[in-house]
Amino acid sequence: MQERCAAARGWSLIELMGVVAVLAVLAGMAVPSFAGIMERNRVVTATADLHAALFYTRSEAIRRGGRVTLCASADGAACSPGEGWGVGWIVFADGNGDGLRQPLEPLLRTGQPAPQGIRIAGNGPLRDHVSYLPNGIGRQASGALPIGSIAVCAARAGRRIVISASGRPRVERADNC
């Protein structure tokens, strides 16, 4: 009794080349939309980090019974006026209430610089720092209320952190960054 050999089955080189071409076209269509998703995710993450830092600053001022400040910081140790929030930030107990960290003022928390392609900028009184008093109300070093917003923007996505007169921050979508 002779055994029959089953015919070899598989894909020809031309069929494999066709499959690879179709996959390349599909991947080419998916990459731009994936880049947009990644950009929006980076904006949302940077916004959430800064928003959480604002809540932390406010709660620490209440808990400590003294002024606590959140400011932009390029080196993670001192405030960097005029640099913008994208360089990173620090939270510190602001004993003298000037909105700038002095060497003996305790550093409570630090934040990383914004990812590449993300711009973070505050308007008006929120340009460089936000301070909270022991009652949870925001006050700048000048005594002004920190009413304004901090925009977190990229080419195709944006969010804005708005601080009300009571000092409470909230996040909203920013279509016109």
Contacts in CASP RR format, 6 or more apart in sequence:
PFRMAT RR
TARGET T0000
AUTHOR 0000-0000-0000
METHOD contacts of the structure
MODEL  1
MQERCAAARGWSLIELMGVVAVLAVLAGMAVPSFAGIMERNRVVTATADL
HAALFYTRSEAIRRGGRVTLCASADGAACSPGEGWGVGWIVFADGNGDGL
RQPLEPLLRTGQPAPQGIRIAGNGPLRDHVSYLPNGIGRQASGALPIGSI
AVCAARAGRRIVISASGRPRVERADNC
11 19 0 8 1.000
36 156 0 8 1.000
36 157 0 8 1.000
39 154 0 8 1.000
39 155 0 8 1.000
39 156 0 8 1.000
39 157 0 8 1.000
40 154 0 8 1.000
40 156 0 8 1.000
40 157 0 8 1.000
40 158 0 8 1.000
42 115 0 8 1.000
42 117 0 8 1.000
42 118 0 8 1.000
42 154 0 8 1.000
43 118 0 8 1.000
43 152 0 8 1.000
43 153 0 8 1.000
43 154 0 8 1.000
43 157 0 8 1.000
43 158 0 8 1.000
43 159 0 8 1.000
44 157 0 8 1.000
44 159 0 8 1.000
45 115 0 8 1.000
46 114 0 8 1.000
46 115 0 8 1.000
46 118 0 8 1.000
46 120 0 8 1.000
46 152 0 8 1.000
47 152 0 8 1.000
47 158 0 8 1.000
47 159 0 8 1.000
47 161 0 8 1.000
47 171 0 8 1.000
48 171 0 8 1.000
49 111 0 8 1.000
49 112 0 8 1.000
50 85 0 8 1.000
50 89 0 8 1.000
50 120 0 8 1.000
50 150 0 8 1.000
50 152 0 8 1.000
50 161 0 8 1.000
51 161 0 8 1.000
51 169 0 8 1.000
51 171 0 8 1.000
53 70 0 8 1.000
53 89 0 8 1.000
53 91 0 8 1.000
53 109 0 8 1.000
53 111 0 8 1.000
54 70 0 8 1.000
54 130 0 8 1.000
54 161 0 8 1.000
54 163 0 8 1.000
54 169 0 8 1.000
55 169 0 8 1.000
56 91 0 8 1.000
56 108 0 8 1.000
56 109 0 8 1.000
57 68 0 8 1.000
57 69 0 8 1.000
57 70 0 8 1.000
57 91 0 8 1.000
57 130 0 8 1.000
57 132 0 8 1.000
58 68 0 8 1.000
58 132 0 8 1.000
58 136 0 8 1.000
58 138 0 8 1.000
58 167 0 8 1.000
58 168 0 8 1.000
58 169 0 8 1.000
60 68 0 8 1.000
60 91 0 8 1.000
60 93 0 8 1.000
60 108 0 8 1.000
60 132 0 8 1.000
61 67 0 8 1.000
61 68 0 8 1.000
61 131 0 8 1.000
61 132 0 8 1.000
61 133 0 8 1.000
61 134 0 8 1.000
61 136 0 8 1.000
62 132 0 8 1.000
62 134 0 8 1.000
62 135 0 8 1.000
62 136 0 8 1.000
64 93 0 8 1.000
64 134 0 8 1.000
65 134 0 8 1.000
66 93 0 8 1.000
66 95 0 8 1.000
66 133 0 8 1.000
66 134 0 8 1.000
67 93 0 8 1.000
67 94 0 8 1.000
67 95 0 8 1.000
67 97 0 8 1.000
67 131 0 8 1.000
67 132 0 8 1.000
67 133 0 8 1.000
67 134 0 8 1.000
67 139 0 8 1.000
68 91 0 8 1.000
68 92 0 8 1.000
68 93 0 8 1.000
68 94 0 8 1.000
68 108 0 8 1.000
68 131 0 8 1.000
68 132 0 8 1.000
69 79 0 8 1.000
69 91 0 8 1.000
69 92 0 8 1.000
69 94 0 8 1.000
69 97 0 8 1.000
69 99 0 8 1.000
69 101 0 8 1.000
69 129 0 8 1.000
69 130 0 8 1.000
69 131 0 8 1.000
69 132 0 8 1.000
70 89 0 8 1.000
70 90 0 8 1.000
70 91 0 8 1.000
70 129 0 8 1.000
70 130 0 8 1.000
70 131 0 8 1.000
71 79 0 8 1.000
71 80 0 8 1.000
71 81 0 8 1.000
71 89 0 8 1.000
71 90 0 8 1.000
71 92 0 8 1.000
71 99 0 8 1.000
71 100 0 8 1.000
71 101 0 8 1.000
71 128 0 8 1.000
71 129 0 8 1.000
71 130 0 8 1.000
72 79 0 8 1.000
72 80 0 8 1.000
72 81 0 8 1.000
72 82 0 8 1.000
72 83 0 8 1.000
72 84 0 8 1.000
72 85 0 8 1.000
72 86 0 8 1.000
72 87 0 8 1.000
72 88 0 8 1.000
72 89 0 8 1.000
72 128 0 8 1.000
72 129 0 8 1.000
73 79 0 8 1.000
73 80 0 8 1.000
73 87 0 8 1.000
73 88 0 8 1.000
73 89 0 8 1.000
73 90 0 8 1.000
73 101 0 8 1.000
73 110 0 8 1.000
73 111 0 8 1.000
74 80 0 8 1.000
74 83 0 8 1.000
74 87 0 8 1.000
74 88 0 8 1.000
74 113 0 8 1.000
76 88 0 8 1.000
76 90 0 8 1.000
76 107 0 8 1.000
76 110 0 8 1.000
76 111 0 8 1.000
77 90 0 8 1.000
77 101 0 8 1.000
77 107 0 8 1.000
78 90 0 8 1.000
78 100 0 8 1.000
78 101 0 8 1.000
79 90 0 8 1.000
79 99 0 8 1.000
79 100 0 8 1.000
79 101 0 8 1.000
79 128 0 8 1.000
79 129 0 8 1.000
80 87 0 8 1.000
80 128 0 8 1.000
81 100 0 8 1.000
81 128 0 8 1.000
81 129 0 8 1.000
82 127 0 8 1.000
82 128 0 8 1.000
83 128 0 8 1.000
84 120 0 8 1.000
84 121 0 8 1.000
84 122 0 8 1.000
84 127 0 8 1.000
84 128 0 8 1.000
85 114 0 8 1.000
85 120 0 8 1.000
85 121 0 8 1.000
85 122 0 8 1.000
85 150 0 8 1.000
86 113 0 8 1.000
86 114 0 8 1.000
86 118 0 8 1.000
86 119 0 8 1.000
86 120 0 8 1.000
86 121 0 8 1.000
87 113 0 8 1.000
87 114 0 8 1.000
88 110 0 8 1.000
88 111 0 8 1.000
88 112 0 8 1.000
88 113 0 8 1.000
88 114 0 8 1.000
89 110 0 8 1.000
89 111 0 8 1.000
90 101 0 8 1.000
90 107 0 8 1.000
90 108 0 8 1.000
90 109 0 8 1.000
90 110 0 8 1.000
90 111 0 8 1.000
91 107 0 8 1.000
91 108 0 8 1.000
91 109 0 8 1.000
91 110 0 8 1.000
92 101 0 8 1.000
92 105 0 8 1.000
92 106 0 8 1.000
92 107 0 8 1.000
92 108 0 8 1.000
93 105 0 8 1.000
93 106 0 8 1.000
93 108 0 8 1.000
94 101 0 8 1.000
94 105 0 8 1.000
94 131 0 8 1.000
95 102 0 8 1.000
95 105 0 8 1.000
96 102 0 8 1.000
96 105 0 8 1.000
97 131 0 8 1.000
97 141 0 8 1.000
98 141 0 8 1.000
99 129 0 8 1.000
99 131 0 8 1.000
99 140 0 8 1.000
99 141 0 8 1.000
100 129 0 8 1.000
100 141 0 8 1.000
101 107 0 8 1.000
114 120 0 8 1.000
114 152 0 8 1.000
117 154 0 8 1.000
117 155 0 8 1.000
118 152 0 8 1.000
118 153 0 8 1.000
118 154 0 8 1.000
119 151 0 8 1.000
119 152 0 8 1.000
119 153 0 8 1.000
119 154 0 8 1.000
119 177 0 8 1.000
120 150 0 8 1.000
120 151 0 8 1.000
120 152 0 8 1.000
120 153 0 8 1.000
121 127 0 8 1.000
121 150 0 8 1.000
121 151 0 8 1.000
121 153 0 8 1.000
122 148 0 8 1.000
122 149 0 8 1.000
122 150 0 8 1.000
122 151 0 8 1.000
123 148 0 8 1.000
123 149 0 8 1.000
123 150 0 8 1.000
123 151 0 8 1.000
124 148 0 8 1.000
125 140 0 8 1.000
125 142 0 8 1.000
125 144 0 8 1.000
125 145 0 8 1.000
125 146 0 8 1.000
125 147 0 8 1.000
125 148 0 8 1.000
126 146 0 8 1.000
126 148 0 8 1.000
126 149 0 8 1.000
126 150 0 8 1.000
126 163 0 8 1.000
129 140 0 8 1.000
129 141 0 8 1.000
130 138 0 8 1.000
130 140 0 8 1.000
130 146 0 8 1.000
130 163 0 8 1.000
131 138 0 8 1.000
131 139 0 8 1.000
131 140 0 8 1.000
131 141 0 8 1.000
131 146 0 8 1.000
132 138 0 8 1.000
132 139 0 8 1.000
132 167 0 8 1.000
133 139 0 8 1.000
136 167 0 8 1.000
137 145 0 8 1.000
137 166 0 8 1.000
137 167 0 8 1.000
138 145 0 8 1.000
138 146 0 8 1.000
138 163 0 8 1.000
138 167 0 8 1.000
139 145 0 8 1.000
139 146 0 8 1.000
140 146 0 8 1.000
145 165 0 8 1.000
145 167 0 8 1.000
146 163 0 8 1.000
146 167 0 8 1.000
147 163 0 8 1.000
147 164 0 8 1.000
147 165 0 8 1.000
148 162 0 8 1.000
148 163 0 8 1.000
149 160 0 8 1.000
149 161 0 8 1.000
149 162 0 8 1.000
149 163 0 8 1.000
150 160 0 8 1.000
150 161 0 8 1.000
150 163 0 8 1.000
151 158 0 8 1.000
151 159 0 8 1.000
151 160 0 8 1.000
151 174 0 8 1.000
151 177 0 8 1.000
152 158 0 8 1.000
152 159 0 8 1.000
152 160 0 8 1.000
152 161 0 8 1.000
152 174 0 8 1.000
153 159 0 8 1.000
153 174 0 8 1.000
153 177 0 8 1.000
154 177 0 8 1.000
157 177 0 8 1.000
158 173 0 8 1.000
158 174 0 8 1.000
158 175 0 8 1.000
158 177 0 8 1.000
159 171 0 8 1.000
159 172 0 8 1.000
159 173 0 8 1.000
159 174 0 8 1.000
160 171 0 8 1.000
160 172 0 8 1.000
160 173 0 8 1.000
160 174 0 8 1.000
161 169 0 8 1.000
161 170 0 8 1.000
161 171 0 8 1.000
162 169 0 8 1.000
162 170 0 8 1.000
162 171 0 8 1.000
162 172 0 8 1.000
163 169 0 8 1.000
164 170 0 8 1.000
END
